[in-house]
Amino acid sequence: MTELTDTLFEFLSKHYIHGIIQDPEYEKAVGYAEAKQELLSSQLDEEQRSLLKGMLDEISLAHHMEQRRLFRATLSLSRELSRLVG
């Protein structure tokens, strides 16, 4: 990402995340995932919990990278559509 694109992504992430967080379906999904993670963690030993945490961190990083990629694609599409309309 360019510096401007990165700044725009961070701005949108910080200022518009409340709309996602307040979505009841989102809250339900997050709560369900957290409960499942806690249940699984309670059945693992310390080393296994560490492996699980590492795996979840990697999945989170991959998801964040996907979000950034989709943001860049959306900006590109917006530019293309502007050219077609303008």
N, C-alpha and C positions, 0 to 999 in steps of 0.2 A: 504494500500500500504506500501511496505517497503520504507525505506528512499531513497534507490537507485532508485527504481521505481518512486517514487514521484519526485525525482530530474530529472530523464529522461523525465517524463511527462512535468514538468515545462520548461525544456530546449526546447523540441519540440514545446510546445505552444508558447514560446517567439520567436523562430527562424524560425518557418515555418508557422506562422499565416499569413504572408504577402501574401502567395500564395492563401489563402482562401479569404482574404480581397480584393485582386485585381481581383477576379473572377466577371465578369459582372453580372452573375445571382445572386451571393451572394449580391452584392451591390444593385441590383434591389429589391431583397426580403427584405433586411434590410430597404431600403427606404420606401417600401410599408408598412411594419409593423410599422415603426415609424410614417408615415402619418396617419395610422389607429388609432394608440395609441393617437396621438395628437387630432384627430377628436373626439374620444371617450372622452378623458379627458376634452375637451372644453365643453362637454355636461353634465359634472358631477359637483356636489358641492365638497367642500374641503374634506369632510369626505369620499365621494365616490372615489375621486382621490387618497386619502391615501390608501383605500382598494385596489384599482386597482394596485397601486405601490407595495404594499405588496404582492399581488398575482403574479405580474410579477417577483418580486425578488425571490419568492419561485420557480417559473417555471425555472428561470435562474439557481438557485442553483441545482435543480433536473437535468437540462441539463448538468451542469458541472459534477455532480456526474456520469451521464451516460457516458460522455466522458472519465472520469477516468476509469470507469469499462471496457469500450471498449478497452482502451489502455492496461489495464492489461490482458484482454482476448487475444488481439493481440500478446502481449509478450509471453503468454503461448502457443499460437498456433505456434508462431515462434520457440520456444524451441522444441515443438513436431515435427515439420517439420524438424528441424535440426537433431534430433535423427534419423528420418526415412532416411534422405539422407546421413548422416554421418555415 
